[in-house]
Amino acid sequence: MLIQTDKSFEELYHLHWEKMLAVCYQGTRNLEQAEDLTHEIFQSLWERRGELRVQGPAAHYLVRAAKLKLMAHHRDSTNRRNIFDQVVDKKAGSEDTTQRQVDYHLLSERVSELVADLPHPCKEVFVMSRQKGMSNKAIAASLVLSEKTVEYHLTRALRFLGKHLAEYQH
């Protein structure tokens, strides 16, 4: 097959476009995509018309070209879908992380405000336990209190915080 003139290209197009469209539609089940793929195949033929040499029937060559075009289309669609999914996942993850950071900052500020409102012994025990990481035994020794008194103040502080932080609990 050698396309030497506009007329020979038109003849080739008119003879085979319906078959090409049918092959492309069978592979996509989407008429618009099938039309686009058919157009791309004939455009490629037109652009390579001076150098293209085909042995055998033109119909066989065109069907093979359509099948190759379909494979490339499906490969590209899968790649685009994978890239899109990655971008969406990354964006959702970053939005989730940002929201968590904002929530954590707000919660930290609220806890600091509430700790400041605790009565002196409760505040001191809470700070030593939760912010400094000291054990009840070490707190009792440091403040010259019994461990039971330390537990009492810590329980009281935690109840107070829990009551005032109910809006943050999920």
Disulfide bonds with the S-S distance in Angstrom:
none
